Amino acid sequence: MTMFSILVANYNNGSYFPECYESIMAQTWQDWEVVIVDDGSTDDSVNIIKQLVADDPRFRYYENEHNHGCGYTKHRCVSLANGALCGFLDPDDVIEPMALERMVAAHQQGDHVLVYSNCMLCDDQLKPYNVYTRARQVDTADPRFFNLDYAVLAFCSFKREAYAATAGIDPYMQRAVDQDLYLKLAEQGAFLFITDVLYRYRMHRTGISVSNEDRAQYWHWVAIITAAKRRNIAVDDLFLSRYVRRQEFEQLKKSVANSRVLKIKKILFGR
């Protein structure tokens, strides 16, 4: 059998972890391990996680000496993994029962460095409200593949030997860590998209991808520009086509504000 390493980088998601844990225990594929690294949580994560996994040797739990950030913690997760296949599972999300089995089968049937599925967007109670619509098959042979529209999101699994051929996860990255990893793996081979939903993505205010979206976009561009440097191509035209200049933004904001004032006046005074 092929061992699958489920990688969990946790920071203050203790209240959500029990559902994540239950989804792991429900997997139809049995050859797995879980590597959990806590990044200096200040909630009750440590106690919650330890109590759940204490009697199961398939779970290996570690703690950073203090908060280092997402890049450092995910880098450590991979370095501690033993499986031939690896996949990150956020502690506030869950995977469907067939997730690992489908991933292993896809990797065994083709020479793909990364396999990813579609996902379901859920509210903070994990209630589904919409299937993610941007997911699609991507062409990693194109040097200008930068995952700008987040076509590759979750659930993602990758061959550890392919990861070893890259520079690995950058401990410096605070956000867009997965995006940086995908771009590095894209330089090692092909990706395969599974159209089925294998991952449930919880949307909540404290989630790292939801909180402070401007910072998330900044780090995504760090990943893109770093990848462009590795590939020896310029992306200034791509950046300019996506970037909104400050002056243009202020004009747009003023225009929207004026239109709202006019709408309110019409409602109040009929003109």
N, C-alpha and C positions, 0 to 999 in steps of 0.2 A: 504493500500500500504506500501511498504518498502522504507524508505528514504535512499538514497545513498549520502554519503559525499565525494565529489570530493576534494582532498587535493592538494593544489598548493604551493610549497615552491619556492619562486622567489628570484633570485639574478642576476641582470643585464640582464634580458631577456625581457625587455620591448618591444623591436622592434618585437619580435616573438609572444608576448602574444595575439595580436588581432586574429590570426588564431586559437590559442588555445581556446579563448573565443567563436569564431564562432562555433567551433566543439561542445562545451558544449551546446550552444543555439540550436543546431540542433538535440539534443538527442530525441529519440522517447519515452524514459522513463521520465516522468515529475516530479516524486517525488525525487528531489535532492536539495542539497545545495552545495555551494562552499566555502571552507575555504582557504583564501589566506594569507600567511605570507611572508612579504618582509624582507629579511635579510640584511638591510642596503645597498641597491643598490646605485650605484654611477652614473647610467645612468638615463634615463628619465622614468624608470619603474613606479614610484609612480604616476606621472601625467597620464601616459597612462592607467594604470590599473584603477585608480580612475575614470577617465572620462568614461570608458567603463561600469563599474559596479555600478556607483553612484545611479541610479534609480531602481535598482533591489534588493529587500531585501533578495533574495536567495543567494546573494554574501555577504560574511562577510570578510572584509579586515582588516589586522593587520600589524603592523610593529615592528620588534625588535628594541630596543633602539640603538644597534650598531651591526655590523657584528659578528655573533656567529659561523657560519658554518652550514653545511648541517644537521648534526645529531640533533643539538639543534632546528633548524627550523622545521624539519619534526616531531620531538617529540612534538613541540608546536602545529603543525597542527592537530595531532591526538587528543591531549588533548582538543582542541576546537570543535571537531566534535560532532554532534548530531545523525548522522545516524547509523542505525544498521549495515550497510555495509560501508566500506571505501575503497578508492582507490586513489593512488597518480597519478597525471597527471603533468608532467613537463611542465613549461610554454612555452617551445620552441617546444613542441610536440602537437599532436592532436589525438582525438579518433573518431572512425567511428560512424555514427548516431545511430546504434543499440547496441553500446558498453554497456551502462548501462542496457538496457533491457535484453541483453543476460547474463550479470553477475547476475542480480537479479534472473532471471529464474533458472540459474544453482545453485545458493545458496538455492533457495526454494525447488529444487528437490532432494537435497542430503545434507548430514551432512558434508560438506567440510568446513574447516576453511579458505581456500584460493582457489580462482579460478583465473586462468590466461589464456591468449590467446596467439596466435601468433602475430607477429608484422611485419610491413613493414619498412625496412630501407630506408631512404630518404636522399637526398642531402640537402644543406643548404637552398635551395628554396622550400623544402618539396616535391620535385619531386621524386617519387618512383624509386628505382633502383634494389631492391632485397628483396625477402621475407626472413626473418630470418630463418636460417636452423637448428639451434641447439635446438629449442623448442621441447619438448616432454613431455609425462606423466612421472612423477617421483614418486618414492616410498618413502614416508616420514617415513614409518615404519622402514626403514633401518637406524640405528643410524649413518652410515657413509655417509648419504646423506649430501653433503656440497655444492651442486650447482656449482661445480668446472668448468663445461663446460657451465654455464649460460643457462641451460635448462629452467629455470624459469626467465623470463625477464619482459615482459609487453604485455598486460595490466593486472595488478594484482588487485584483490579486496579481502578484508578479513573481517571476522566478528569481530566487535568491541569487543564483549564479549570474543572472543578467544585472541585478542590482550591484553585485560585486565588481562588475566591469565598469561601473560609473564612479563618479566621485562621491556618491552617496548623498544622503540627506544633509543639507547644510545646517549645522547647529546654530548658525547666525540668524536664520530665517525665523521671524516671529509669526507670520501668517503666510498663506499660500504655500505652505510646506508641501502639500500633496501635489499642487500644480508644478512646483519645481521638480519634484520626483518624476512626474509623468513626462515632462520634457526631457529629462535625462534618460529615462527608459526608452523614449521614442527614438533616441539615437542608437539604440541597441537592437531594434527589430520591430516587428509588427504588433499591433494591438488587435484584439478581437472583441466585438460588441455582442453581448447577449441581450436580446430585446426584452426578456422577461424581467419583472421587478423582483429583485433579490435583496433589496435594502430598504429600510424605512428610515427616512431622514427627519429628525425632530427639529422643528423650527421654534426657537424660544429666544427671549431677549438676551440671555446671558451666553448664548452660543457664540463661539469665536468667529464664525462666518457671518453671523447676523449683527453682532455688536460692532459698531464703528466700521461701516462698509467702505468708507473712504480709505482707511488704513489697509483694509484687505485689498483694495484695488492697487494701492501703492506697492504692496509686496508682490502682487501678481505681476506688475510691470518689472519689478526687480528680477523675478524669475525669467520673464520673457527676454529682457535685455542681456541677462547672463547667458541664456541659451543662445541668443543671437551671436554673442561674442565667441562662444564655443564653436558655432557653426560658420563663423567668419562671414556673416551677412549683416547688412545694415537694416534697421527697422525704423528709421526716423520717419519715413513716409507712413508707415503703419501707425506709429504713435500719434502723428499729427492728424490722421484721419479719425482717431478715436478721442483725442484730447480736446477738451473745451477750454479755450483761453479765458482767463479771469475776466477780461473786459466783456467778452461775449456772454459769459455767465451772468455778470451783473446786469447787462442789458436785458437778457432773457428774464431774469428774476424781477426786474422792474416792470417789464411788459406783463408778466403774469399777475403781479400785484395790482397793476392798474386795471386789468380785466376783471379782477375780483371786486375791486371797488365799484366799477360800473355795474356789475351784476347785483351787488348789494343795493345800490341806489335804485336800480330798476325794481327790485323786490319791495323796497320800502316806499318809494315814491311813484312807482309806475312809469319811470322815465330814466 
